[in-house]
Amino acid sequence: MLYAMTANADANDGDLFGYSLGERYSEQGNEEPGNGELLLIAASNPVKPTAVDRVYVLLTPISRSIGKIAGETWYESGEDALVEYERFRLILRDKYSHWESDEKAEQHFHVSNFVSGDYKLTLQVSGPHEGDQAGPYNRAFRFLLTLNFNPKTKAAIDFETMAKAEIDQSAAGRYSKEEVQGL
């Protein structure tokens, strides 16, 4: 069951765009290959700013527990993407001023990380993406805001352990004993 969010829920609580890290995602959606055997699902009912076009969640394959929440928008202009990046960077810096932060900027890549306890917010713009010319997200510059577990914490290790066990369990059911014997 997806739990109802309170009006005050935010990244301090592991929440972004109406979803919570570690919670079970029960909505149906179009599943896309994720990283490894995790599921990447376009979220069907996100609570998001108008500047964010698409929200997706990365899920474990069996319990469908959320391990990453992300929102993205593609821009044809790097200048437009950077304006949005800067606007969100200032909002996040003000809202999460008590979080540890760092920034990196290069010609076609800007990233700001905000870290507190179990959680890590990452805001970035990257591009141009000349190879991404197919599908609805074929613009050159990608604006992305993600919330993950902070990789240095027990929460992240526990989630990764659970995800690996689910991936292994899911893979075990794919092939008969005869198909894999001796491999």
N, C-alpha and C positions, 0 to 999 in steps of 0.2 A: 504494500500500500504506500502511495506517495503521501507523505504527511503534509498537512496544511501549514503554510508558513505564516509567521506573525509579521506584522508591519515592520518590526524592528530587526528582523533577520537580515544578516549581511555576511560579508566575508569573515568577520570576527567569529561567526558561528559555523563557518564552512558552507555558507549559502551564497549562490550567485544565480541570477536570472530565474529565481523561483525554484531552484533545485538545491539539494544538499549533498555534499560529499559523504560517501559511506551509506547513504540511504538507498533503498530499493527503488528502482525506476519501474513503474508498473504500466506506463502508457505504451501503446503500440506505436511503432514508427518504422520507417524504412531503415533497415540495418545495412550498414556499409562495413567493409573490412576495416578493422581498427589496427592498432599496433599489436602484432602477435595474434593472439586469438581473442582479444577483447573486441567488443561490439561498439561501433560508432553509430549513434542514432541521432537523427535530426529531431530535436525536442519539439513536441507538438503544442505545448502550452506555456512558452516562456514568458516571464515577466521581465521586460527588457526596455532599455532606452530606444527611442526611434532611430538612433544612429547605428544600432546593431541590426543587421539584416537577418542573420541566421544564428541560431543557438543549437549546439549539439552536446551530447553527453557521451562519455566513454564508459562502458559497462563491462562487468564481469559476465562470462557467458551463461552461468547457471542461475545465480541469485540476482543477477542484473543490478548489482551494487554499483553506485556511481563513483568513479575514480578520477574523473576530470569533467569540468564544466567549461564550455568555451562559447564565445560569441565572436562572430566575424562579419566584416563588410569588405567588399572588394572595391577599389577605386581605379579609375583610368588614369588619374593624375596623382603623382606622388605628393604634390603640394596639398591637395585636398586630404589625402590620407594623413599627412603630417599635421595638418590643422586639427583634425579629429583626435589624433594621438596626443597632441599637446593639451587639448581641452580635457580629455580623460585623465591625462597624467596629473594635471592640476587638481581635478576633482578627487582622484584617488589619494594624492599626496595630502590634501586637506582632510578627507574623511578618515584616512588611516595614518595619520601623522605619528602615531605611537608605534607603527610597524617599522622594522628595519628596512631600508630601501637602498637600491643601487641602480645606476643607469649606465647605458652604453649606447653610443651613437656612432655610426659609420655612414658612408655615402647612401646606401640603400637599405640600411637596417638600423632601427632604433628600438631599444627595449628598456623597460623599467620593471624592476622586480620589487615586490613588497612582501616581506616575510614576517610572520608572527606566529609563534607556537606551532601548531600542527599544519598551518596553511601557508600557501604561497600564491600570490596574485601576480600574474605576468601580463604586461601590456606591451604590445609590439606592433611595429609597422615594418613590413619587408617588401622588397620588390626591386626591380621589375621581375615578374614571373612570366617570362616569354614562353615557357613550356606549358603553361596553364591556359591554353586557348580553347579547350573544349568545355562544354557545359555552361551552366548559368553563372559560374564564378570565374569568368574568363578575363577579368580586368587585371591590370598589371600590378597593382599594389594592394597588399593584404593588411588590413587592420584587424588585430586579434587581441582579445582579452580572455585569459584563462584563470581558473582557480584549480589548483592541485593540492595534494597533501605535500607538506614540506618534506623533501626527501631525507632530511636528517632526523626525522622523528619516528617514534614508535608507531604512531598512527600510519605513517607511510609504509613502514616495514610490515605491519599487520595487514594492511590492504594488499600489498604486493604478495605476501604469503598466501592470502586467501585467493587472490586472482590466479596465482600459479597453480594452486590446488584445483581450482575450477577448470582451468585450461587443461591440466593433465587429465582430470576426470572426463571432461568433454571429449578429449582426443582419444581416450581409452575406448569409448563407445563407437568410434568411427569405423574401426576395422575389426574383422573377425580374428580370432586367434590364429587361424590358418593363413591369413593374409600377412601376418607380421612375424610368424615363427621364424626363428633363425636370423632375423634382421638385427 
